[in-house]
Amino acid sequence: LTGVPAISVPVGQDREGMPVGLHIMGRPWEEAGLLRMAHALEGVVERRAPAFHVSLLREGEIPAE
């Protein structure tokens, strides 16, 4: 809409177990840089299921593509 690329990356949970995200904005036409940064952040941030989690898939089931 504005021509400014942005991405939100999950970075953990607060004290109540609610998910927290980091919103990153870049310069126009810098989508590749934002994707590299998001990929790097996802590699170092611990991922845990929230305290209340409902799986819509059966154990071991992989969704069809």
VENSUL-V383072 format. One record per residue. N is the residue number from 0. PSI is psi in degrees with one decimal (none if undefined). BURIAL is # if it has 24 or more other ideal C-beta (glycine too) atoms within 12 Angstrom, else .. Layout:
BEGIN
<<N & PSI & BURIAL> <N & PSI & BURIAL>>
END
This chain:
BEGIN
<<0 & -46.4 & .> <1 & -10.0 & .> <2 & 0.4 & .> <3 & 115.6 & .> <4 & 147.4 & .> <5 & 156.6 & .> <6 & 148.5 & #> <7 & 131.9 & .> <8 & 131.6 & #> <9 & 131.1 & .> <10 & 11.2 & .> <11 & -156.5 & .> <12 & 153.2 & .> <13 & -174.4 & .> <14 & -26.8 & .> <15 & 1.1 & .> <16 & 7.9 & .> <17 & 142.0 & .> <18 & 145.2 & .> <19 & 136.7 & .> <20 & 155.8 & .> <21 & 124.8 & .> <22 & 122.4 & .> <23 & 133.1 & #> <24 & 146.2 & .> <25 & -179.8 & .> <26 & 159.1 & .> <27 & 137.8 & .> <28 & 22.3 & .> <29 & 31.8 & .> <30 & -40.4 & .> <31 & -41.1 & .> <32 & -40.2 & .> <33 & -41.1 & #> <34 & -39.2 & .> <35 & -42.5 & .> <36 & -43.9 & #> <37 & -41.5 & #> <38 & -42.9 & .> <39 & -42.7 & .> <40 & -41.8 & .> <41 & -24.9 & .> <42 & -20.4 & .> <43 & -11.5 & .> <44 & 131.2 & .> <45 & 131.8 & .> <46 & 122.7 & .> <47 & 148.9 & .> <48 & 143.8 & .> <49 & 163.8 & .> <50 & -38.9 & .> <51 & 110.6 & .> <52 & 130.5 & .> <53 & 121.0 & .> <54 & 130.1 & .> <55 & -4.9 & .> <56 & 148.8 & .> <57 & 155.8 & .> <58 & 123.7 & .> <59 & -3.8 & .> <60 & 135.3 & .> <61 & 130.3 & .> <62 & 147.4 & .> <63 & 143.3 & .> <64 & none & .>>
END
